[in-house]
Amino acid sequence: MAVAALPQVTPPTYHRIVSPTLQVPADEKVSVPVGLLACQRDPLLREITTTVVSATVSQAPTPPSNGRKSKKEKAAPAPSEPLIEVILHDTVIFPEGGGQPSDVGLLTCSDGDRVWSVVEAKRHGGHAVHYVRSKDQSADAALRAFMPGTRVGVALGDEGWKRRLDHTCMHTSQHLLSAVLDSRNIPTLSWSVTAWPTPCYVEIPRSMSADELASVQDEANRLVFEGRSVYVEVEELHGANTSDQAKLENGRAVSQVLPADYTGGVKRTVIIEGVDRSLCCGTHMPTIHNLQLFLIPHTESVARASTSTARLYFFAGPRLLHHLGATHAALTRTAGTLSCGPPLVPERVAQVVEERKRAVKRGEDVEAELAGMIARDLVAEVVRGEGKVHRHRTDDAANPLGLLNAISMTFAKEAAARGDAPPYLVVLSSSPSMQTAESTSVVLVFGADEAKVKEVGDMLKTKLNAKGGGKGRWSGKFTGVWREKESKVVDEALASLIGGVSV
């Protein structure tokens, strides 16, 4: 993951407690409530030493953290190893919330020998609960390791830090983007942190033009280049400082409010200096400096039963750097394939597409000419014989049945134009040049008598185990290697019809 140049430490002015009676709990027998956690007070802090408050065996595996539930909930599979729910006095591992997925990290026992993986953290009421994987350990052993009062180290680790940095940059950029959109009377209905490295998105009430998107991006990046600071104000939560959620005329929610099950007693406001104030429990960078924003230059419409919205996708921070690197690498590879410089790729691609169109047209013309030649030859053979004929060919085209259909249609026209053509029954088959047990050959049966066509088709289904059907003409597929004996089966099916073909 590429990393942008960001502050090394969080300024002391980042976290501001504005209620005179509110403070971070010092009693290590109780957990710091969500809203005052170390990861929320200092988003750049990677590890601390703290105390276990409680530990229990998880009754069910926690689902993956993506901030949303699937439309069709499925029963979670049984865990391959026990999960322990651990509540700590404080933590640098963020529990999911505010649209931001949870962090992952590590717990280290006081003896320093045992390291435990935190696969997810969730908010239960006002507590941050760590889901700890008890790898190679029994649940009882894990519970003994996390006895209340035990000192443990809690850290993000390398992978956890990369994940945190990505989520934090995208979350802060979302606040900035939503603020600029709001200044244009375009509220943010929701947002999503998608899986790395795809772009995240905000959902808005309508689509936007290219000029509007360019204007929003320019304004957001102007504020980024000014290096506006970000800080957090925390106050005690009570009835007077809570508000109902604003809604649009269609009933869709506009602003975020505290979850109904939150019991931490803290109201947390994230502020981008001079730009935005939003209730949020997520982790945020202490500045928007170096968080350049790139908007995908189109919006995606989302239709629902009673509303229609749009999604605006964006990159920032490490995701933007990854996107630029991956895009440049793809462009360079494409330029190498096309034997041109990167600036000439669009022109060369257009040229290749045009050449392919002409090649496809030439192929279609040649195929039509070939179909006509084969059809005329078959008509002559029918006239010379009893009206029954089988023709097998080798064809590596992507759609061999298309050529067989073209032959049949041309045959019908040629036969109708001749006065001496008798009633006919024709079987066409085609197989690839290189065959295996999984290869597919196609068969087409057509003729002047639909009953005879169906009769031959039924015989091929029985004797060749072919799959197919149709009305007026019969088409099917044979799986396996088409050899001389398969052609013989077709010939015998035609020969088994008593006499000629009636009209």
C-alpha positions, 0 to 999 in steps of 0.5 A: 500500500502506498502511503501519503506524507502525513503527520507523524504525531497527533497535535495536542489540540486535536482532542478537545473535551468541552464539557467541564465535568467530562473526563477520560475514566482513570479507573482501570477496572472500567472501560473507557466508553466509545467516543473517548477511546485512545484510537479516537483521542489520537488516530495516529497512536499505534499501541498502548499498554492497558488492562483487561476488564472482562473476557468471555467466550463468544457465543457465535462468530462475528460476521465480517465488518463492512458496516452493512448487513446483507439482504439475505442473512445466512447462518454463519459457519461454525468457527474453526477456533474459539473467539474470545470477547475481550473488553479492555480499559482502553484501546487503539483498535477502533470498533466499527461505527460511523460507516467505518469498518473495524480495525484489526490488531494484536493483543500481547500478554504481559509475559510477551510470549503470546500474541493474539489476533484481534479479528474485529472490534465492535461497539456493544452499547458503549463498550468496545469489544475485541473479538480475539482468535484463540489460535492453538489455544483452548477457550479456557486457556484464553480466558486464563490469559485474559483474566480481569486486571491482567496487563496486556499490550494492544497494538495495530501491527503493520497490517492493522496500521495500513488498514487504519490509515486507509480508513482514516484518510477515506473517512476524513475525505468523505467529510470534506467531500460531503461538506462541499456537496452540502454547500451546493445543496446536495446532501449526503444520504449515506456513504460506504467504505468499500474493500481496498483498493476500490473507490469509496462512494457517497450516495446523493439525491441526484446525478451530477454533470461533469462540470459540477463534479469538476467544480466540487473536486476543485473546491475540495482540493483548494481546501486540501492545499490550504491545509485545513486542520481537523479536530474533535470536540467531545461533550457529555450527552444529554437530552438538550444536545441531541437532535432528530434526524433531518429527512428529505421530502421522500423520507430519506435520512440526510444527517447522521445521528447517534445510534439508538443503542449507544450508551457511552454518554458522549457526543463527539463532533468532528470539525474541519476548520472553517468547513464542516462540523459533523457528529461522528465516532470514526477516526480522522486525520488531524489535517486534510493536508495531502489528502488530495481528492479525486472524483470518478468523473461520472455518477452511478444511478441507483433505482429503488422502489420509491426513490432514485439516487446516485453514487459518487465514487472517490479516491484519497490518501493511500487508495489514490496513490494505489489507483494512480500507480495501478492505472499507470502500470496498466497504461504502460503495459497496454502501450507496450502491447500496442507498440506505442508511447502511453500518450498514443494509447487512445489513438491506437486503441481506436485504430485497433477497434476499427481494424477489428470491425473491418476484420469482423465484417470481412469474416462475415462476408467470407462466411456468407460466401462460404455458406452459399457455396456449401448450400449450392453444393448440397442442393446439387447433391440432393438433386442427384440422390434421394433427397437425404444428405449428411455433411460434416465439417471441422470449424474452430469458430466461436459460433459454428452453429451460426454458419450451419444456420446460414447454410440451411437458410441459403439451401432453402432459397436455392432449393426453392429457386430450382424446379428440379429439387426433390423433398429433402432432409439434411443433417449438418454437423460441425466439430473443432479441430482439436477435440477432448472428452469435453469438446462440443460438436453441433448438429443441425437437422432441417428439411421439407418434412417437419415430422422427418426432421423431428424423427431424425433429431429424436434418433440422434438424441437416443443414439448419440446422447445429444441434447437438443430440440426445435420446431421446424428444424432441430439443433443440438449439441454432442459432447465428446470426440466426434469420430467416424462412428458418430458420422456413421450413426447420422448416416444410418439414421437418415438411411433408416427412414423408409423411402424418400422424404415426403412433403 
